[in-house]
């Protein structure tokens, strides 16, 4: 049995990873300032940990507080860190870049310092497809070795972190890392235990859910003049439980490998209209959709080449199905 520290473990993706770690009989320490995570989620995970006879500790703590962070490391004796905690709203990062460089990059440095001081040498980092910026259509599907030119402070803050982590690993021979570049994450856990509770929705599926349930009067398609089959943006959607399993695979990978960068997607895409059509189908509600102008900085097509994680980690997604993503997300949204 191992013990892992999870930053942002009270949030959407982090909580699903914690659940799978619990199922693998690992003890967990969650560090979260609850700015976007939820105490209710922590409580749910604590109850689940009890049923599996493992320990789950929680510290309400901001990573900016390096002294308090060090006390957690000194007390808990963890074997690895999975780092989710970050600000993630692209449009907000454009308006308030210093928040993103401080919270995302500065706080990651604090976390890495604690890891080095307490000799915690397994580090999994949640990065993003935003590091690729607005990719040339000729480079789709995107490879990890491709050009990285972020077009937002959010994407830049994550790319800076990637470089910092790699440099730390180069300077410290025992330090191992996996950087996972997420594409568009969707859905809720199959058993209905966890889902996305964030209120300020910025992701398409979440907005469609709120519209179909009457929480919004209508939703908008931002641009219908892209060079795609139906004129709307295409994205690679990955089911949250499959993404969580990639983190478990990453921990195993570090038992024998120094580290690497891996795309997390399915290698295929769905358009905005595809997603809306599926949400209407699974909900049985022909909710109101209007079109408006493009949002600044939205690439036409973003699709992962996932061959590296499939081949090197033997990662086998179980839920490569937009219908399941929409159905489970809808079931969860009805609970909120």
ZIMO-V220671 format. One line per field, one symbol per residue. ss: DSSP state (A for helix, B for strand, O for the rest). A space follows every 50 residues. Layout:
ss=???
This chain:
ss=OOBBBBBOOOOAAAAAAAAAAAAOOOBBBBBBOOOOOOAAAAAAAAAAAA AOOOOBBBBBOOOOOAAAAAAAAAAAOOOBBBBOOOOOOAAAAAAOAAAA AAAAAAAAAAAAAAAAAOOOOBBBBBBBAAAAOOOOAAAOOBOOOOOOOO OOAAAAAAAAAAAAAAAAAAAOOOOBBBBBBBOBBBOOOOOOOOOOOOOO OOOAAAAAAAAAOOOOOOBBBBOOOOOOOOOOOBBOBBBAAAAAAAAAAA AAAOOOOOBBBBBBOOOOOBBAAAAAAAAAAAAOOOOOBBBBOOOOOOOO BBOBOOAAAAAAAOOOOOOOOAAAAAAAAAAAAOOO
